[in-house]
Amino acid sequence: MVVVVSRCCTKSSVPDEEIGVMIITKKLLPRRTVLRGLGTAVALPLLDGMVPALTALSRTAAAAKPRLGVVYVPHGAVMDKWTPAEEGAGFGFTPILQPLEGYRDHLTVVSGLDHKPAAQMPGDPAGGHGRITGAFLTGVHAKPTEGADFEAGQSVDQIAAEQLGQQTQLASLEIGIGLPEFGGACDAGFSCAYISTLAWSTPTTPLPMESHPRAVFERLFGDGTTTDPEARRKRMARDRSILDAVTDKVARLQGGLGTADRAKLTDYLSAVRDVER
């Protein structure tokens, strides 16, 4: 961008703020730019070069897509170390929430909720874990069963994904730390399906959680043209890093970026490589 403002010392009847020539040139980098290599496509972060000159980010097509993230903490939290004692915007951060204090203006802490569908109903078996996790995002009392006839409800994350997913490459991503099991009983009277996942696309369709970091990485950055595990294994054996396949493209792209964008891209690609490791 070049801005030239001319303010000469000669007398003029034209108001000072109207004197001047402003030349703005900025060749936009498409927001959907990706670095493509053999079997690899690496999306880019939002760069200044993707935003029209002198245009607020919120008014451009480059505005960040809305996202929803849900995290389940199975063992709960020490509530007096979690819940703020005060109400309103000026609440004091508790020890557990302290790391988020820098984001105060973007946070809303909601307390005092009661998830009644997760409660034990008359006639329910003793198992509580399956009943609670089955209700967590569905708002439905999970059907007590140790068989394959499990039933809960469509989870709120999948309801959101039907709308938000229209704007993103992946509609939703389910990640866990344990291997998914949908058969048998993992809790007294409740199927393993209720414990193995939190996401339900329909009342009878639980979505398996992915627990392997490499598989998650492949979904985000790998070859979008195939889901064949063997094809992906061969690509991983051939390319130690997906970034190795786009090295020349990174160099060319960085040559046309401003200082701030080059630094942002370098940090982003370093983070991608860290995840690979």
C-alpha contacts under 8 A as a table, 3 or more apart, distances in Angstrom:
res1	aa1	res2	aa2	distance
1	M	24	I	5.45
1	M	25	T	5.10
1	M	26	K	5.55
1	M	53	A	7.36
2	V	23	I	6.06
2	V	24	I	5.47
2	V	25	T	6.41
3	V	22	M	5.37
3	V	23	I	5.42
3	V	24	I	6.06
4	V	20	G	7.59
4	V	21	V	6.00
4	V	22	M	5.28
4	V	23	I	6.30
5	V	20	G	4.91
5	V	21	V	5.45
5	V	22	M	6.07
6	S	19	I	6.83
6	S	20	G	4.64
6	S	21	V	6.33
7	R	16	D	7.85
7	R	19	I	6.49
7	R	20	G	6.40
12	S	15	P	7.59
14	V	18	E	6.59
14	V	19	I	6.90
15	P	18	E	5.48
15	P	19	I	6.90
16	D	19	I	5.41
17	E	20	G	7.76
24	I	53	A	7.27
25	T	53	A	7.67
26	K	49	G	7.92
26	K	52	P	7.14
26	K	53	A	6.30
27	K	49	G	7.66
28	L	49	G	5.72
28	L	50	M	5.30
28	L	51	V	6.76
28	L	52	P	6.55
29	L	33	T	7.18
29	L	49	G	5.57
29	L	50	M	4.70
29	L	51	V	7.95
30	P	33	T	5.38
30	P	50	M	5.92
31	R	46	L	7.22
31	R	50	M	5.55
31	R	61	A	7.93
31	R	62	A	5.91
32	R	43	A	7.56
32	R	44	L	7.81
33	T	43	A	6.83
33	T	44	L	6.63
34	V	41	A	6.16
34	V	42	V	5.44
34	V	43	A	4.58
34	V	44	L	5.94
35	L	40	T	8.00
35	L	41	A	5.59
35	L	42	V	5.06
35	L	43	A	6.54
35	L	44	L	7.61
35	L	246	V	6.19
35	L	249	K	6.46
35	L	250	V	7.27
36	R	39	G	7.83
36	R	40	T	5.65
36	R	41	A	4.47
36	R	42	V	6.46
36	R	245	A	7.76
36	R	246	V	6.24
36	R	249	K	7.86
37	G	40	T	4.89
37	G	41	A	6.32
37	G	245	A	4.87
37	G	246	V	5.14
38	L	245	A	6.27
39	G	222	G	7.09
39	G	223	D	4.75
39	G	224	G	7.83
39	G	225	T	7.89
39	G	235	R	7.21
40	T	221	F	6.97
40	T	222	G	5.41
40	T	223	D	4.90
40	T	224	G	7.69
40	T	242	I	6.27
40	T	245	A	7.09
41	A	221	F	6.13
41	A	222	G	6.50
41	A	223	D	6.52
41	A	224	G	7.59
42	V	221	F	5.66
42	V	222	G	7.90
42	V	242	I	7.96
42	V	243	L	7.89
43	A	221	F	7.46
44	L	47	L	8.00
44	L	265	L	7.62
45	P	265	L	7.22
45	P	268	Y	7.18
46	L	50	M	6.85
46	L	62	A	7.42
46	L	64	A	7.87
47	L	50	M	5.48
47	L	51	V	7.37
47	L	261	D	5.76
47	L	264	K	7.57
47	L	265	L	8.00
48	D	51	V	5.51
48	D	260	A	7.96
48	D	261	D	6.36
49	G	52	P	7.62
49	G	257	L	7.06
49	G	258	G	7.76
49	G	261	D	7.32
50	M	62	A	6.76
51	V	55	T	7.00
51	V	57	L	6.62
51	V	60	T	6.93
51	V	62	A	6.37
52	P	55	T	5.53
52	P	60	T	7.52
55	T	59	R	6.90
55	T	60	T	7.17
56	A	59	R	5.48
56	A	60	T	6.93
57	L	60	T	5.44
57	L	62	A	6.75
57	L	63	A	5.66
58	S	62	A	7.90
58	S	63	A	5.34
59	R	63	A	7.14
60	T	63	A	5.72
65	K	164	L	8.00
65	K	167	Q	6.88
65	K	168	T	7.52
66	P	164	L	6.75
67	R	164	L	6.98
68	L	157	D	7.43
68	L	160	A	7.66
70	V	157	D	7.69
73	V	76	G	5.40
73	V	77	A	7.76
77	A	81	K	7.78
77	A	82	W	6.77
78	V	81	K	5.45
78	V	82	W	6.26
79	M	82	W	4.83
79	M	83	T	5.71
80	D	83	T	5.70
80	D	84	P	7.77
80	D	94	T	7.93
81	K	84	P	7.98
81	K	94	T	5.47
81	K	95	P	5.63
81	K	96	I	5.90
82	W	94	T	5.65
82	W	95	P	6.88
82	W	96	I	5.38
82	W	97	L	6.33
83	T	94	T	6.72
83	T	111	S	7.04
84	P	87	E	7.45
84	P	91	F	6.37
84	P	92	G	6.13
84	P	93	F	6.17
84	P	94	T	5.86
85	A	91	F	7.20
85	A	92	G	7.19
86	E	90	G	7.68
86	E	91	F	4.92
86	E	92	G	6.71
87	E	90	G	7.40
87	E	91	F	5.80
88	G	91	F	5.96
93	F	96	I	7.96
93	F	97	L	5.72
93	F	98	Q	5.26
93	F	101	E	6.69
94	T	97	L	5.29
94	T	98	Q	5.76
95	P	98	Q	5.12
96	I	99	P	7.31
97	L	100	L	5.64
97	L	101	E	7.10
98	Q	101	E	5.41
99	P	102	G	7.40
100	L	103	Y	5.53
100	L	104	R	6.95
101	E	104	R	5.21
103	Y	106	H	5.44
103	Y	107	L	6.45
104	R	107	L	5.27
110	V	113	L	7.70
115	H	118	A	5.85
115	H	119	A	7.46
115	H	136	F	7.86
115	H	139	G	7.49
116	K	119	A	5.35
117	P	135	A	6.15
117	P	139	G	6.07
117	P	140	V	5.47
117	P	141	H	4.59
118	A	131	R	5.83
118	A	132	I	4.65
118	A	133	T	7.79
118	A	134	G	7.69
118	A	135	A	5.35
118	A	136	F	7.23
118	A	139	G	7.86
118	A	140	V	7.58
118	A	141	H	5.94
118	A	142	A	7.89
119	A	131	R	7.62
119	A	132	I	7.31
119	A	141	H	7.89
120	Q	124	D	6.15
120	Q	128	G	7.42
120	Q	131	R	7.71
121	M	124	D	5.45
124	D	144	P	6.78
124	D	189	G	7.95
125	P	144	P	7.17
125	P	188	A	6.46
125	P	189	G	5.24
125	P	190	F	7.90
126	A	188	A	5.96
126	A	189	G	6.97
127	G	130	G	6.59
127	G	131	R	7.02
127	G	187	D	5.26
127	G	188	A	4.30
127	G	189	G	5.89
127	G	190	F	6.57
128	G	131	R	5.17
128	G	132	I	6.06
128	G	187	D	7.45
128	G	188	A	7.89
129	H	132	I	5.25
129	H	133	T	6.15
129	H	187	D	6.70
129	H	195	I	6.98
130	G	133	T	5.35
130	G	134	G	5.81
130	G	142	A	7.89
130	G	186	C	7.75
130	G	187	D	6.16
130	G	190	F	5.54
130	G	191	S	7.04
130	G	192	C	7.36
130	G	194	Y	4.97
130	G	195	I	5.21
131	R	134	G	5.25
131	R	135	A	6.39
131	R	141	H	6.95
131	R	142	A	5.65
131	R	144	P	7.69
131	R	190	F	6.97
131	R	194	Y	7.15
132	I	135	A	5.29
132	I	136	F	6.04
133	T	136	F	4.95
133	T	137	L	7.82
133	T	194	Y	6.05
133	T	195	I	6.01
133	T	197	T	7.93
133	T	198	L	6.43
134	G	137	L	7.42
134	G	138	T	6.95
134	G	140	V	7.47
134	G	141	H	7.22
134	G	142	A	5.42
134	G	152	A	6.34
134	G	194	Y	4.81
134	G	195	I	7.08
134	G	198	L	6.71
135	A	138	T	5.10
135	A	139	G	4.98
135	A	140	V	5.06
135	A	141	H	5.65
135	A	142	A	6.14
135	A	152	A	7.11
136	F	139	G	6.27
136	F	198	L	7.06
137	L	155	S	4.89
137	L	156	V	5.54
137	L	157	D	7.20
137	L	198	L	6.55
137	L	199	A	7.20
138	T	152	A	6.74
138	T	153	G	5.14
138	T	154	Q	5.66
138	T	155	S	4.12
138	T	156	V	6.10
138	T	200	W	7.61
139	G	153	G	7.38
139	G	155	S	7.64
140	V	152	A	5.74
140	V	153	G	5.90
141	H	152	A	6.54
142	A	150	F	7.69
142	A	151	E	6.07
142	A	152	A	4.65
142	A	194	Y	7.82
143	K	150	F	6.09
143	K	151	E	5.39
143	K	152	A	6.34
143	K	190	F	7.82
144	P	150	F	7.49
144	P	189	G	5.84
144	P	190	F	5.28
144	P	191	S	7.64
145	T	148	A	7.80
145	T	149	D	6.90
145	T	150	F	6.13
145	T	189	G	5.58
145	T	190	F	4.94
145	T	191	S	5.70
146	E	150	F	7.70
146	E	183	G	8.00
146	E	184	G	5.66
146	E	185	A	4.80
146	E	189	G	5.57
146	E	190	F	4.97
146	E	191	S	4.24
146	E	192	C	7.52
147	G	150	F	6.73
147	G	183	G	6.85
147	G	184	G	5.95
147	G	185	A	7.29
147	G	191	S	6.12
148	A	182	F	7.68
148	A	183	G	6.56
148	A	184	G	7.73
148	A	191	S	7.50
149	D	204	T	7.79
150	F	191	S	6.70
150	F	193	A	7.31
150	F	194	Y	7.97
150	F	204	T	6.39
151	E	203	P	5.38
151	E	204	T	4.87
152	A	200	W	7.93
152	A	203	P	4.85
152	A	204	T	6.61
153	G	200	W	6.69
153	G	202	T	6.04
153	G	203	P	3.68
153	G	204	T	7.18
154	Q	158	Q	6.82
154	Q	159	I	7.14
154	Q	199	A	7.69
154	Q	200	W	5.03
154	Q	201	S	5.30
154	Q	202	T	4.56
154	Q	203	P	5.08
155	S	158	Q	5.50
155	S	159	I	6.53
155	S	198	L	7.57
155	S	199	A	5.62
155	S	200	W	5.09
155	S	201	S	6.69
155	S	202	T	7.72
156	V	159	I	4.96
156	V	160	A	6.18
157	D	160	A	5.09
157	D	161	A	6.06
157	D	199	A	6.90
158	Q	161	A	4.71
158	Q	162	E	6.30
158	Q	172	S	7.43
158	Q	199	A	6.93
158	Q	200	W	6.87
158	Q	201	S	5.82
159	I	162	E	5.44
159	I	163	Q	7.35
160	A	163	Q	5.55
160	A	164	L	5.97
160	A	165	G	7.72
161	A	164	L	4.99
161	A	165	G	4.70
161	A	166	Q	7.76
161	A	171	A	5.44
161	A	172	S	6.07
162	E	165	G	5.65
162	E	166	Q	6.90
162	E	171	A	7.27
163	Q	166	Q	5.72
163	Q	167	Q	7.92
164	L	167	Q	5.82
164	L	168	T	7.12
164	L	171	A	7.07
165	G	168	T	5.20
165	G	169	Q	7.36
165	G	170	L	6.43
165	G	171	A	3.78
165	G	172	S	6.81
166	Q	171	A	6.88
168	T	171	A	6.23
170	L	173	L	7.08
170	L	220	L	7.98
174	E	199	A	7.30
174	E	207	L	7.56
174	E	208	P	7.17
174	E	209	M	4.92
174	E	210	E	6.12
175	I	209	M	4.90
175	I	210	E	4.74
175	I	211	S	5.90
175	I	216	V	7.78
176	G	179	L	7.87
176	G	197	T	7.84
176	G	209	M	5.25
176	G	210	E	5.77
176	G	211	S	4.95
177	I	210	E	7.83
177	I	211	S	5.00
178	G	196	S	7.54
178	G	211	S	5.94
179	L	196	S	7.49
179	L	209	M	7.69
179	L	210	E	7.72
179	L	211	S	6.31
180	P	193	A	7.88
180	P	196	S	4.95
180	P	197	T	7.20
180	P	208	P	6.00
180	P	209	M	6.26
180	P	210	E	7.86
181	E	184	G	8.00
181	E	192	C	5.75
181	E	193	A	6.30
181	E	196	S	5.85
182	F	191	S	7.09
182	F	192	C	5.13
182	F	193	A	4.29
182	F	196	S	6.97
183	G	191	S	6.86
183	G	192	C	5.99
183	G	193	A	6.94
184	G	191	S	5.80
184	G	192	C	5.95
185	A	188	A	6.87
185	A	189	G	6.86
185	A	190	F	5.78
185	A	191	S	4.43
185	A	192	C	5.10
186	C	190	F	6.77
186	C	191	S	6.03
186	C	192	C	4.66
186	C	195	I	7.29
187	D	190	F	5.28
187	D	191	S	6.83
187	D	192	C	7.09
190	F	194	Y	7.11
191	S	194	Y	5.92
191	S	195	I	7.58
192	C	195	I	5.32
192	C	196	S	5.96
193	A	196	S	5.20
193	A	197	T	6.45
193	A	206	P	6.82
194	Y	197	T	6.16
194	Y	198	L	7.23
195	I	198	L	7.44
196	S	208	P	7.15
196	S	209	M	7.14
197	T	200	W	7.89
197	T	206	P	6.66
197	T	207	L	6.47
197	T	208	P	5.95
197	T	209	M	5.86
198	L	206	P	7.66
198	L	207	L	7.77
199	A	206	P	5.97
199	A	207	L	5.47
199	A	208	P	7.83
200	W	203	P	6.45
200	W	204	T	7.46
200	W	205	T	5.58
200	W	206	P	4.30
200	W	207	L	5.57
201	S	204	T	7.99
201	S	205	T	5.67
201	S	206	P	6.41
201	S	207	L	6.75
202	T	205	T	4.99
202	T	206	P	7.29
203	P	206	P	7.73
210	E	213	P	7.95
210	E	215	A	7.35
210	E	216	V	6.82
211	S	216	V	7.91
212	H	215	A	5.38
212	H	216	V	6.49
213	P	216	V	5.11
213	P	217	F	6.12
214	R	217	F	4.93
214	R	218	E	6.12
214	R	276	E	7.14
215	A	218	E	5.03
215	A	219	R	6.32
216	V	219	R	5.17
216	V	220	L	6.42
217	F	220	L	5.18
217	F	221	F	5.96
217	F	222	G	7.09
217	F	275	V	7.58
217	F	276	E	7.32
218	E	221	F	5.22
218	E	222	G	4.22
218	E	223	D	7.36
219	R	222	G	5.84
219	R	224	G	7.75
221	F	224	G	7.94
221	F	242	I	7.96
222	G	232	R	7.98
222	G	242	I	7.59
223	D	226	T	6.27
223	D	232	R	7.54
224	G	227	T	7.49
226	T	231	A	7.60
226	T	232	R	7.91
227	T	231	A	7.91
227	T	232	R	7.52
228	D	231	A	5.40
228	D	232	R	6.42
229	P	232	R	5.16
229	P	233	R	6.08
230	E	233	R	4.96
230	E	234	K	6.26
231	A	234	K	5.27
231	A	235	R	6.37
232	R	235	R	5.03
232	R	236	M	6.16
233	R	236	M	5.11
233	R	237	A	6.20
234	K	237	A	5.04
234	K	238	R	6.17
235	R	238	R	4.99
235	R	239	D	5.93
236	M	239	D	5.11
236	M	240	R	6.08
236	M	241	S	7.49
237	A	240	R	6.47
239	D	242	I	6.24
239	D	244	D	6.76
239	D	245	A	7.07
240	R	244	D	7.29
241	S	244	D	5.33
241	S	245	A	7.42
241	S	273	R	7.18
241	S	276	E	7.11
242	I	245	A	5.55
242	I	246	V	7.30
243	L	246	V	5.32
243	L	247	T	6.17
243	L	269	L	7.76
243	L	273	R	7.41
244	D	247	T	5.37
246	V	249	K	5.22
246	V	250	V	6.17
247	T	250	V	5.15
247	T	251	A	6.37
248	D	251	A	5.16
248	D	252	R	6.34
249	K	252	R	5.14
249	K	253	L	6.05
250	V	253	L	5.10
250	V	254	Q	6.06
251	A	254	Q	5.27
251	A	255	G	6.34
252	R	255	G	5.25
252	R	256	G	7.04
253	L	256	G	5.58
253	L	257	L	6.72
254	Q	257	L	5.16
254	Q	262	R	5.77
254	Q	265	L	7.99
257	L	261	D	5.82
257	L	262	R	5.86
258	G	261	D	5.32
258	G	262	R	6.11
259	T	262	R	5.19
259	T	263	A	6.34
260	A	263	A	5.25
260	A	264	K	6.22
261	D	264	K	4.96
261	D	265	L	6.00
262	R	265	L	5.17
262	R	266	T	6.10
263	A	266	T	5.13
263	A	267	D	6.24
264	K	267	D	5.23
264	K	268	Y	6.16
265	L	268	Y	5.02
265	L	269	L	6.13
266	T	269	L	5.30
266	T	270	S	6.11
267	D	270	S	5.10
267	D	271	A	6.26
268	Y	271	A	5.13
268	Y	272	V	6.39
269	L	272	V	4.95
269	L	273	R	6.29
270	S	273	R	5.15
270	S	274	D	6.19
271	A	274	D	5.00
271	A	275	V	6.32
272	V	275	V	5.24
272	V	276	E	6.47
273	R	276	E	5.04
273	R	277	R	6.54
274	D	277	R	5.28
